Structures are given as C-alpha cells and as structure tokens.
Amino acid sequence: MSESPAESEPIITHPVAPRLAKGTHTPHVGPDLEAYRKAHGGDGRGGGATSGGRRESISGYPTSTTAAVPGVQSREMLHWDRPFQTVRSGGFATGDIAWFPEGGLNAAYNCVDRYAFSHPDRVAIIYEADEPGTGASITYAELLREVCSLANVLSTTFGVKKGDTVSIYLPMTWHAAAAFLACARIGAIHSVVFAGFSAESLRDRVNDCASRVLITSDEGRRGGKVIATKAIVDSALKVCTMNAPAVEHCLVLKRTGGKTGWTEGRDRWWHEEVAKVPSYCPPTIMAAEDPLFILYTSGSTGKPKGVVHTTGGYLLCAALTVKYVFDVHEGDIFACMADVGWITGHTYIIYGPLLNGVTTLMFESTPVYPSPARYWETVAKHKVTQFYSAPTAVRLLRRLGAHHVAPHDLSSLRVLGSVGEPINPEAWNWYNEHVGKKECAVVDTFWQTETGSIVITPFPGAVPTKPGSATVPFFGHEPAILDPMSGEELKGNSVEGVLALKTPWPSIARTIWQDHARYLDTYMKPYPGLFYTGDGAARDEDGYIWIKGRIDDVINVSGHRLSTAEIESALIMHKGVAETAVIGTADELTGQAVYAFVTLKPEFSYDPSNEAGLAKELVLQVRKVIGPFAAPKKIYIVPDLPKTRSGKIMRRIMRKIVAGEGDQLGDLSTVAEPGVVDVIKQKVAESG
C-alpha cells in the first residue's frame, strides 16, 4: 500500500524520462503536463458535465480533442463491420450502460486478421517457456491459422454457438491466446480460470457459467515444477453435474506429454482435432454490446462474481491504454508478466498489444527460475520495449539484489509498468534506478477487473511522476474522492476518502453473470450516480492521486484479490473449526498477507502442544478449496473472537493487534467480552 505524501519522507518528482523525452519515437502525448491536459480536456482531474446519447465526446471534453473522444478513437483504432451512430447511452443511475450500441465487429479479426493480412510475417507472440531456450515465436499468419482451426473445432466438432460459454483452464502457453481468440471469433463467451485455482474453485466457476466445453492441458510448467492441470480438471468435473449441465467436451493441449487420465467420449487432444478441420473460419460479426468474456473475481460475500465485459467498449479501452499509457509504437515488444487467468493478462498480454499490432510476450515461468536474473535475461534476449509487472515481483527482486540486473543490456526498455496494487516508493525507486537506469518512464497503474482497463496512470511522455502515486486519470475518467460518511465529494487538493468514478467509460463491466442485482448493489448502490471502486484514495497538493488500498472485505495478496468470506468459508469446512475471522495485514513482499483467527468446536480434540500441526492442516484446507495463493501466512488458534454484544466479529481489533497497534484499539466499550482482546494480544505476541 502506498504511503501518502504527508506520512512519508519528502517525495521527489521525476521529470519525463530521457528515453521518452529524447528517444527515437515522439510520444503520443507529450512533451509535458500541459500536453496531457490539452489531450484529456481541462485540468485532467475531471469535473465536466455528464451526458450520453449521440455525442462525440463525454465528460465535457472538447470535441476537438480527439485523444479523449471515444467515437473518434473507436473508428481509428478498431475495424467496424457495421457502423454505430450512438456513442453512449445509459448511466450509473439506471445500470444500463451501453457504448456504440448499433455497431458490429469481431474481436479476433481486430486482433489478428488485419495484421495477418498486412504483415503476415510479423511476430505476434513471443512464447518464453518455463525452460529457457524452449519457447517459440508465433507470427500473425500462424496465429490466424491456429485461431481459425480451433474456432472450427469449437463450432463444428463441439457444436459451440454464439452466446455459449467456454471455460479455459490453461497454463501460460501461447495456445491460451489462441483459445481466447477462437472463442471470440465464433461469438462464444470465454471464461478463463487461473490455472492455480483448485478443483473446487474451478468447479464453482464452470458450474456458474454452465460451460459445456472446457479447454485445458495435460500438465503445465512453472518454475521448474509440473502442474497437474488435467488431473485438477478431472477432479472438478466429477462434481460439475450436480447443479449445472455436464461438461460434454474437454479439449486437451499436449504441453508436456506427461501421463494423464482420460475420459473416452469427453476428452480429445487439441493437436488431433485441429488437424481434422479447415484452417480458416470466417469471423462472426458481434454487436458491440455482446459479451466477450466472463472473468470471476472475489466478492465480499465469498461467492465469486462473474464479471462480464462486452466487445466494442472493452476492445477500445484495451487498445487505447496500451497505445497511450505505454507509448507503444510499431515494432515494439510488449512484455506483461501477469497470467492470462487474471484481467491484467486478458487486457495487457492478449487483447491490448494485439489490437495495436505489436509483439506481445507470454512468460510461462517465474522471476527467479532458473535464477533471479530470468526477467532481465528475457528483456535483453527479446529487446523488450515495455515491461509490466507487479510490485510483489519488484520487491522480491530488490531483496535478492541488483547484481542480478546489472550484467544485462536493458537499453531497449522505454516504459516500466506496475500493476495489481500500489507500489511503495522504495520499490519504485529501485525499479527506476536498477531496471530503468533512470532513463525509463515508470507508470504506476490503477485499475480493476471491473474497469477492464487502466483508470489512473502517468502518461510517460507528458506527466512527471512521484514514487507511489498513480498520478492522473486516463482519458474519459473523472475520479471523485468522497467523504466516506456523507458521500459528499471532497473537491480540491489535499483530501482523502473513498475513490469513486463519476462517468461511465467504454470498458466498464456491464453486469455480473446472471446476477444484475448484485452488480447494481456492489458498484452503483453505495454512492448513487457514481461507480464505487472499493478503494480509498488521496489527492495531494498537486492534484496527484494516491491509491490507499481496499476499504471493503477484500485482501490484495500479490495483486490477487481474495475475499475474506471465501477464505473463512474454506476454513469452516474443517471438521474442527467452529468460527473464524480472516484479516489482511501489510506484508513487505506481497503487499498484504492473509492472517486467520480460528476457534474450535468443543467436541474437537487435538494436541495443544502441536498447534503448528493443526495450523498446517488448516492452511492445506484453504489451498485445497481455493488455491495455494490464498493460503494464510499465519493461523492463530484462539478460545474466542472479539464480538459486539449483537454478535458481530470486530475484525478491526485483530487488524490493529497484528499490525502492532494493540495499544491503539480505541473505544472497546462495545466488546462483549473484553478479556478476549487480551488473550488475542498475548497469542500474537507469543507467535512473534
């Protein structure tokens, strides 16, 4: 979590980086903050009028400012098979937002065909496999053939139709991109599940969207280890028939050739099926508002939310943010180090770079395999120009030492990005100094699964940066900082509160799959007429925005959003657990870490001298139900939890105790059993 300027040492403002200010490419927005203000409209902090209907600008931005005009940009950035007349209709108050509603287009055509036809030999994807030296480069022409062949398998062999859902559970191989785009080509809605999720989590997501087809691999590889993806799928599909239609077809990519279970009549090999069908499939024209994909994200209720993104608006913002936030130009090599199972992978590995016709790098390994130099070897080998990673990785590599960076030629880099959580100034400065050599722009980007694309960010050729600050809004965004109690907007500078967004943007999620009421309750209802982000933010004396982290019951671990309720539900499944409370606390490496307090059933017997053994059991329970990334860092077995007299668990008390602020608990008069607090203090102190 970033510190605010008032809480930290004086923040140094960094001017536009030399490789942007004096490089071979003229930045799309530059050379200074005034150029950003002119492109954005006004002062760059919003405040204009809101409207919809047949307009060529939104939020009061002047129609002459083409960079900020969605109608103009959508025609320049995307190929439309059917033109639109209306730029936007609907709004937050009614929950019926639509962009370019009369328009028709196809995502796969926009990402692949137009470049395969004009530049067939241009590399579309560099696949940096887990084992160094075993990857591949895939041209746009090759990608088109694979996408079309797979689309024909889905439609002809499996009978997938427009509007059907297809679940994808694949490791970070280039075939994952082909699977996304094959679905989009025929109008199927892809639902990608991160290949680190457990069988139970996969089952829940496949059931929720009722997929009849699932795409996976025999195994995956990461960090020198084998991941049993097909075995996890088999376990998930055993119980997928309980509340939803059975998965009828499972297409399996042969990634390792390892031995795998097989269900005759359901399972088929990818390579065998694509060899049976033609290598061209005409793209299906989709309405701009047709769903492109579902992506599940943690919600405060514990039940994952199937966030739905539509075609036209999402594609526009994916394309625009890659172009302007990372200052992408023809010939660039774009490396986003995320996983395709998360929204960052969707937007900034696959859709955004390919929409701009550049080369995207898909990285299958980890930052430290086979050595902590792996990232920098990859950058040097492929002459990467934009590098986008998470603060967790930067902090890890900083801890391991700059001597792993120094020997490598990183002179191709122009823009370094940070995503997933606020980056602390120490990590920002290390990234800038040792990776960027104080010559690259560092863009600390704020956005969410629900926003679809970057919301607040520096513009590398125009906006001076401050370590730890996300800085200014992207085109079309009007952030508002609200008083959390009254909901009133806190205008001007030097304010802190709840972050909301005042006007709809093209890539906003349109709904939650099969639960529009939950969508409205989650994002539109807390502050009527505004979009609620769930994050706190501050605006400093210069108007720069600082993201302060989650203010709801969601924990951000290494950029993964985890619901406290979801983790608590997993712990409760253990036969001995009576009650549990999960909190997030600051962690130097992962940003936040999961801590759990657990009470046991009276009839459950265990050896108190082996509390560590029980804690290990509980950690394994969470790993099994959700996945390894959700595992608690620490579990405390306690006799009771602090509660109000009405029975509400007081998590704020546990947060403060774990944070070392046990002497700053404030008013405890509402605690039903004050002695419980002292027991928890002692327990935490004893554990160190």
C-alpha angles and dihedrals in degrees: 000000000000122000118236117241091251093057100047142054115288110295118232115220112222119213123227106301119258095240088058099038095046104017132122092262124063107230116249088233117029175309096244148356091278089061089054092049091050093048093045097041126246119000096333093249098092125232098146128128122285122229144143138191124075100355131132093209137038137205093026095294111152115256090231090065097085096179090066098040113097096197093054095041094047091057092047098044102037138048110234120200090189120030124233129221102187118064098192140354133178128024149212094286093061099028092225102114116167131174126200089350098178093047127105129200143137124242096211092050090051093047100040121004100058091053094038088057097044100033108015095167096049111114110249099179133022106201108205100193125207093257109060114247096021100092131099143221116233119200123215089252092052091046091051092054093049093046092049094046092050091045089055091050090052096046103033104029100032100028096234111171135194109289096023118125123237119193118216123199105172137143122239098288123132088248088074089067090050090052093052092049096043089058091047091049093062097034096256117145112238120215109192119197118199108251091231093066119107126248090259093053091046091049092052092052095045090048094048095055094034097228117188091190128053126185119204143140135249089246140336133224128219131159092352092304129113118236115207096221097158092048089053090049092050090052092048095048093053089074100028092097095066100086105004141040113289120259101254100186131036115186112201125203113210100229102154106005089234121153112275139177117260134204111201114227092021107051123066133171117249095220093050095049097047089052090062099056137063117272095231127068121175113237119250113235108236129196111249089245096049111115115262098184148346119224121185119224133176118271130197091247092061095242109110115246119229099219111203122213122189130218114249103038095041093051092049095053093042089054096043097048093050090049099046107025093047096028092231120193134181112289095027123140109221117200118189108175097201127108122260088233090076131061091254089061093047095051104029104031101038121010104029100047095040092049086058092049095239131126117273123201121220111201116200100180138062131266091255105042121135086352138347087260093069096105093048094045087053093049092049095044096051099031092237114201101188122035120189121184143144128270089240091064092045091051091048093050092045089055091050092053143260091257087084089060102040102075095055128090105237095163092118091068120103104160130034117194134198124201143169102044138007112292115230116236094247092057091042091054093047091049091049096045104039103028101028095034086221088289102091130077115248113211115193102197128202121198142116143223087261095052092052093208142030115305106177122027146128117264101230098218096043117023123075109224137226119204108253097016124110085205115195141009123266118240113298097017125118110187119199126195110212136199100248093220104042099025089226117145114253102219127197128027135309094044134130132195144098118342116231133163120232105203135035118254128202099257098047112130108257100209148332111268109270092345113080091156090062090050091054093044093049103044111014105032103059092066110013114227092020137081111246113218099186090231132109121227143180130210113211131212091278095050094256117146122232118194111223101190137251121337096185133066095287124110121208110214114178089333093309113124109221126186114228088213091054092053092044090052090053092051093048089059089071110100093234101047118102101171139352142188122200123199137176121231134182116277125188094220108030100030091237132019132204117247121182132197113201134189121197133226113258092237094051112102125202138149108268089203088063098051089136090062092054091046089053090052090053093049089052089050091058092044090052097046100039111006142271094282091064095054113129115247091213134015122196119199105211135172094234144353126241108259140170119247088262090058100256113147111239102220093170089070092055092045091055094046093050090046090056093253097115090131091057101058095126123203111009096173092111094056108109094209110024092185089069089068092057091049091052091047090053093046093052092045092051092051092054 
